[in-house]
Amino acid sequence: MAPILTNMYMAMLENEFKMKCKTDPKLIWLVLFKRFIDDGFGITKGNREDVIYWIEKYNELRKTVQIDKYNWGNALDYMDLFIYKGDAFHTDGKLFVSIHQKETFKFMYLIALFIKDTLSRTMFGAS
């Protein structure tokens, strides 16, 4: 239930911040913004100062919800993706994406599913 409530809360904050962007001419909504629960990815046409201003204003919404990690440059890891500007970025404006496996990824879910299945068979005599 927690991911559902978190997703709803973050969507509410997102809408609240979009409204702020309409009243503050210096606060520009992103060209692209994607969010998965509480992890966000955004692209803006602004410069570094614009982005810092955006982050500062977003962080003023709630003390408990803060943007504390962001990246400058041509590439970044976002969740299980590696997103980067390839050769076609400057001609077509396209970003490239490849699969990124985090160092902490340990295939634990496979083990958990195996254990659950084995316990079910053992406890209930299923084959």
Beta strands, then each sheet from edge to edge (+ up, - down):
strand 1: 32-36
strand 2: 39-43
strand 3: 75-78
strand 4: 81-85
strand 5: 95-99
sheet 1: 1+ 2-
sheet 2: 3+ 4- 5+
end
